[in-house]
């Protein structure tokens, strides 16, 4: 089976930096995704990591360590619109993704 | 439209009623996925199609759930004799084609099903 853990909720201040962690245990590993989901909306793709290391894309960066079963999403220069749920998802074995429960981020002024 | 569309956006059903949820994937996308998302949880896999072939239905919770994609484009998820525990958002996602190294899925807005 597969197990994905991420914190349930986080709070941060506008303009700050926040790191959302994700740990996973899988049988087989093809890659790890991060999605953003605003309340009542579809998840939207943020990043994809298949190799160890940091992938940077604008204000968002994602890190992967396959040996540790660990990833994090780093959000810089937080904006109010970044308030959303952030979903860690693992692609392992089959086509579908296995999602964590999501981390609800609240950005405060 | 350019994205994945789903209809209806909201559905209220009485317990025991049958429902049908529709998904229109992005044109040309070979793979189509259905997920179920309970409140406050991440999406959970239900079933997967490649073209018209249903290659994985291991996530369907019971035989009351049935999905089809007869022409390899539009898909319908049908739930028979709905029960209260079926209340959730049903998300459809599509991806361009099977790639060993990449599998970005584009999600639709979902159908929120409430069973009374």
Contacts between the chains, C-beta under 8 A, distances in Angstrom:
chain1	res1	chain2	res2	distance
A	4	B	42	7.9
A	30	B	100	7.6
A	30	B	101	7.8
A	30	B	103	7.3
A	31	B	101	7.7
A	31	B	102	7.4
A	31	B	103	7.2
A	33	B	104	7.6
A	35	B	107	7.9
A	41	B	109	6.4
A	42	B	4	7.6
A	42	B	91	6.8
A	42	B	107	3.9
A	42	B	108	5.8
A	42	B	109	4.9
A	42	B	110	6.3
A	43	B	43	7.0
A	43	B	91	7.5
A	43	B	107	4.9
A	44	B	107	7.3
A	45	B	104	5.6
A	45	B	105	7.7
A	45	B	106	7.4
A	48	B	102	6.8
A	48	B	104	6.6
A	50	B	101	6.6
A	50	B	102	7.9
A	87	B	42	5.2
A	87	B	43	7.5
A	89	B	42	7.4
A	91	B	103	5.5
A	94	B	48	7.3
A	94	B	56	5.8
A	95	B	31	6.2
A	95	B	33	7.3
A	95	B	48	5.2
A	95	B	50	7.7
A	95	B	55	7.4
A	95	B	56	6.9
A	95	B	98	6.9
A	95	B	103	6.4
A	96	B	33	5.6
A	96	B	35	7.8
A	96	B	45	4.0
A	96	B	48	5.4
A	96	B	56	6.8
A	96	B	59	7.3
A	97	B	33	8.0
A	97	B	43	7.7
A	97	B	45	7.2
A	97	B	103	7.6
A	97	B	105	6.6
A	98	B	45	7.0
A	99	B	35	7.9
A	99	B	42	3.3
A	99	B	43	5.0
A	99	B	44	7.1
A	100	B	42	5.3
A	101	B	40	7.3
A	101	B	41	5.2
A	101	B	42	5.0
A	102	B	40	7.7
A	102	B	41	7.2
A	102	B	42	5.0
